[in-house]
Amino acid sequence: MMTFLLWCLLLVVCWPLAIAALFIYPIVWLILLPFRIVGIAVSGALNLVWSIVMLPFFVVRRLGRV
């Protein structure tokens, strides 16, 4: 909602820039999309490695409670 209100303000102040932003925003979003996908994949891989490293500690702690 805030983005839309800022765009409306830009439309009032400088309408050619607001119209250009309407066309440029989807292109920038498409260019940045692969970086988001890589970020999600790297985050998942790091969480997997962290879980594998911490698994023995969790098992020992669980066995200590029993």
C-alpha positions in Angstrom: 0.0 0.0 0.0 2.8 2.4 0.9 4.5 1.7 -2.5 1.3 2.6 -4.3 0.9 5.8 -2.3 4.5 6.8 -3.1 3.8 6.1 -6.7 0.7 8.3 -6.7 2.8 11.1 -5.1 5.4 10.6 -7.8 2.6 10.7 -10.4 1.5 14.1 -9.1 5.0 15.5 -8.9 6.5 14.1 -12.0 4.2 12.0 -14.2 6.8 11.0 -16.9 9.0 9.5 -14.2 6.0 7.7 -12.7 5.1 6.2 -16.0 8.7 5.1 -16.7 8.7 3.5 -13.3 5.7 1.4 -14.2 7.6 -0.1 -17.1 11.0 -0.4 -15.5 9.8 -2.1 -12.2 8.7 -5.4 -13.8 12.0 -5.6 -15.8 14.1 -5.0 -12.7 12.0 -7.6 -10.8 12.6 -10.2 -13.5 16.4 -9.4 -13.5 16.6 -9.8 -9.7 14.4 -13.0 -9.6 17.3 -15.4 -10.2 19.3 -13.9 -7.3 16.3 -14.5 -5.0 16.1 -18.1 -6.1 19.8 -18.6 -5.5 19.4 -17.0 -2.1 16.7 -19.4 -1.1 18.7 -22.4 -2.3 21.8 -21.3 -0.5 19.9 -20.6 2.7 18.3 -24.1 2.5 21.7 -25.7 1.9 23.3 -23.9 4.9 20.4 -24.9 7.1 20.8 -28.5 6.0 24.6 -28.4 6.8 23.9 -26.8 10.2 21.3 -29.4 11.0 23.7 -32.2 10.1 26.5 -30.7 12.2 24.2 -30.2 15.2 22.5 -33.6 15.0 25.0 -35.4 17.3 24.5 -32.7 20.0 20.7 -33.0 19.8 20.9 -36.8 20.1 23.3 -36.6 23.1 21.1 -34.1 24.8 18.0 -36.2 24.2 19.7 -39.3 25.5 20.8 -37.4 28.6 17.2 -36.6 29.6 16.0 -40.3 29.4 
